[in-house]
Amino acid sequence: MAVGRHLVPSILITLLVIMHTQLWFGRGSLPNVAQLRAELAAQKQRNDQAILANNQLEAEVRDLMEGLEMVEEKARMELGMVKTNEIYVQISR
């Protein structure tokens, strides 16, 4: 009878120790989760920096493209620029 009285608490304590071990040292342990959260925060910061750099490069490309169009338009109007295989017709009034 004494063995039965100690068997259930022993099993419960063993299960508690196993669960506690998993909590601190297992795959989804608290330290592991904290490390993954830190890595996630660092990756988000790198992503934000990359997005900012991409936006700046996109703005530079847009400015260069618009700038070239403005230069070409000015050269056509003021200097009479003609591209290869274009026919220039001047109408005077």
Stockholm file with secondary structure:
# STOCKHOLM 1.0

chainA/1-93         MAVGRHLVPSILITLLVIMHTQLWFGRGSLPNVAQLRAELAAQKQRNDQAILANNQLEAEVRDLMEGLEMVEEKARMELGMVKTNEIYVQISR
#=GR chainA/1-93 SS CHHHHHHHHHHHHHHHHHHHHHHHHSTTCHHHHHHHHHHHHHHHHHHHHHHHHHHHHHHHHHHHHHHHHHHHHHHHHHHCCCCTTCCCCCCCC
#=GC SS_cons        CHHHHHHHHHHHHHHHHHHHHHHHHSTTCHHHHHHHHHHHHHHHHHHHHHHHHHHHHHHHHHHHHHHHHHHHHHHHHHHCCCCTTCCCCCCCC
//
